[in-house]
Amino acid sequence: VQLQASGGGLVQAGNSLRLSCAASGRTFRSYGMGWFRQAPGKEREFIAAISWPGRRTYHADSVKGRFTISRDNSKNTVYLQMNSLKPEDTAVYYCAASTLFQYSLSTSSYDVWGQGTLVTVSS
């Protein structure tokens, strides 16, 4: 399976963006999916996860109440709706799949990664 993230861009603080992660090559049926981000000079942060087929979700405290992960299994796509964006949300955002687990909160469980999409939030 290959993952293609899109939807990043430049946005003013307080506004919204929706990131998409499309899977191709093989259906992501039964895969747990996650979103991560890495800001300049910082370590990668695990920010959201969703189970197969989508009943369970996790959001890190840093984004809880502002970001929402979801998936459309008919489209092999996972989304990250980002509202009330802050300058500290500026980062490269990556989607990833866990081909071994239907739901995981462990970064090491994610073994397929997309290329990343840059989100820049201006103040």
Kinemage of the C-alpha trace (Angstrom):
@kinemage 1
@onewidth
@group {chain A} dominant
@subgroup {mainchain}
@vectorlist {calphas} color= white
{ca val a 1} P 0.000 0.000 0.000
{ca gln a 2} L 1.124 3.558 -0.743
{ca leu a 3} L -0.091 6.625 1.091
{ca gln a 4} L -0.456 10.098 -0.390
{ca ala a 5} L -1.115 12.988 1.960
{ca ser a 6} L -2.528 16.261 0.689
{ca gly a 7} L -4.350 19.372 1.806
{ca gly a 8} L -1.586 21.288 3.511
{ca gly a 9} L -0.923 24.946 2.940
{ca leu a 10} L -0.630 28.384 4.473
{ca val a 11} L -3.483 29.500 6.693
{ca gln a 12} L -4.072 32.220 9.247
{ca ala a 13} L -4.468 31.373 12.895
{ca gly a 14} L -8.037 30.529 13.812
{ca asn a 15} L -8.861 29.085 10.421
{ca ser a 16} L -9.304 25.480 9.320
{ca leu a 17} L -7.746 22.936 6.989
{ca arg a 18} L -8.617 19.383 6.120
{ca leu a 19} L -5.842 16.955 5.321
{ca ser a 20} L -6.475 13.843 3.275
{ca cys a 21} L -4.499 10.637 3.063
{ca ala a 22} L -5.343 8.414 0.120
{ca ala a 23} L -4.228 4.799 0.034
{ca ser a 24} L -3.452 3.099 -3.234
{ca gly a 25} L -1.959 -0.103 -4.444
{ca arg a 26} L -3.853 -2.127 -1.940
{ca thr a 27} L -6.897 -1.461 0.150
{ca phe a 28} L -6.225 -0.353 3.680
{ca arg a 29} L -8.940 -2.645 4.911
{ca ser a 30} L -8.142 -3.773 8.455
{ca tyr a 31} L -5.343 -1.248 8.896
{ca gly a 32} L -5.172 1.113 11.801
{ca met a 33} L -4.367 4.641 10.599
{ca gly a 34} L -2.646 7.552 12.229
{ca trp a 35} L -1.562 11.136 11.754
{ca phe a 36} L 1.758 12.462 12.955
{ca arg a 37} L 3.479 15.799 12.693
{ca gln a 38} L 6.992 17.131 12.954
{ca ala a 39} L 7.752 20.767 13.549
{ca pro a 40} L 11.157 22.254 12.703
{ca gly a 41} L 13.712 21.245 15.295
{ca lys a 42} L 11.269 19.022 17.167
{ca glu a 43} L 10.613 15.332 17.399
{ca arg a 44} L 7.788 13.676 15.543
{ca glu a 45} L 4.520 13.839 17.470
{ca phe a 46} L 1.736 11.255 17.293
{ca ile a 47} L -1.441 13.324 17.167
{ca ala a 48} L -4.345 11.088 16.078
{ca ala a 49} L -5.309 7.503 15.384
{ca ile a 50} L -8.364 5.701 14.098
{ca ser a 51} L -9.231 2.043 14.172
{ca trp a 52} L -10.510 -0.213 11.429
{ca pro a 53} L -13.320 0.286 10.490
{ca gly a 54} L -13.424 3.564 12.396
{ca arg a 55} L -15.235 3.146 15.717
{ca arg a 56} L -12.312 4.086 17.912
{ca thr a 57} L -10.289 7.278 17.744
{ca tyr a 58} L -7.511 8.908 19.687
{ca his a 59} L -6.417 12.537 19.733
{ca ala a 60} L -3.379 13.869 21.548
{ca asp a 61} L -3.986 16.487 24.203
{ca ser a 62} L -2.276 19.079 22.033
{ca val a 63} L -5.020 18.808 19.380
{ca lys a 64} L -7.991 17.438 21.301
{ca gly a 65} L -11.138 19.451 20.701
{ca arg a 66} L -9.657 21.113 17.609
{ca phe a 67} L -8.637 18.238 15.305
{ca thr a 68} L -10.740 15.267 14.250
{ca ile a 69} L -9.565 12.117 12.514
{ca ser a 70} L -11.977 10.175 10.331
{ca arg a 71} L -11.912 7.653 7.518
{ca asp a 72} L -13.975 6.841 4.456
{ca asn a 73} L -13.290 3.202 3.758
{ca ser a 74} L -15.170 3.280 0.468
{ca lys a 75} L -12.624 5.834 -0.750
{ca asn a 76} L -9.576 4.336 0.999
{ca thr a 77} L -9.010 7.743 2.543
{ca val a 78} L -8.302 9.063 6.008
{ca tyr a 79} L -8.911 12.674 6.941
{ca leu a 80} L -7.685 15.090 9.569
{ca gln a 81} L -10.015 18.034 10.069
{ca met a 82} L -8.076 20.821 11.743
{ca asn a 83} L -9.991 23.717 13.258
{ca ser a 84} L -8.911 26.714 15.315
{ca leu a 85} L -5.383 26.386 14.006
{ca lys a 86} L -2.546 27.946 15.977
{ca pro a 87} L 0.956 28.982 14.903
{ca glu a 88} L 2.311 26.105 17.007
{ca asp a 89} L 0.467 23.684 14.708
{ca thr a 90} L 2.963 24.554 11.970
{ca ala a 91} L 4.619 21.307 10.941
{ca val a 92} L 4.922 18.659 8.272
{ca tyr a 93} L 1.999 16.301 8.729
{ca tyr a 94} L 2.328 12.622 7.911
{ca cys a 95} L -0.226 9.873 7.656
{ca ala a 96} L 0.734 6.309 8.389
{ca ala a 97} L -0.774 2.849 8.376
{ca ser a 98} L -0.348 -0.025 10.752
{ca thr a 99} L -0.615 -3.148 8.636
{ca leu a 100} L -0.372 -5.369 11.715
{ca phe a 101} L -2.874 -3.738 14.036
{ca gln a 102} L -6.406 -2.509 13.523
{ca tyr a 103} L -5.802 0.124 16.171
{ca ser a 104} L -2.584 1.228 17.773
{ca leu a 105} L -1.314 4.077 19.905
{ca ser a 106} L 2.273 2.966 19.481
{ca thr a 107} L 4.311 4.828 16.890
{ca ser a 108} L 6.414 1.752 16.251
{ca ser a 109} L 3.304 -0.098 15.041
{ca tyr a 110} L 3.020 2.157 11.983
{ca asp a 111} L 5.005 0.637 9.165
{ca val a 112} L 3.770 2.421 6.045
{ca trp a 113} L 4.234 6.178 5.756
{ca gly a 114} L 3.096 8.876 3.386
{ca gln a 115} L 5.370 11.632 2.138
{ca gly a 116} L 4.084 14.439 4.354
{ca thr a 117} L 2.262 17.676 3.684
{ca leu a 118} L 3.339 21.041 5.078
{ca val a 119} L 0.955 23.090 7.180
{ca thr a 120} L 1.976 26.641 8.004
{ca val a 121} L -0.136 28.711 10.368
{ca ser a 122} L 0.553 32.427 10.445
{ca ser a 123} L -0.253 34.619 13.411
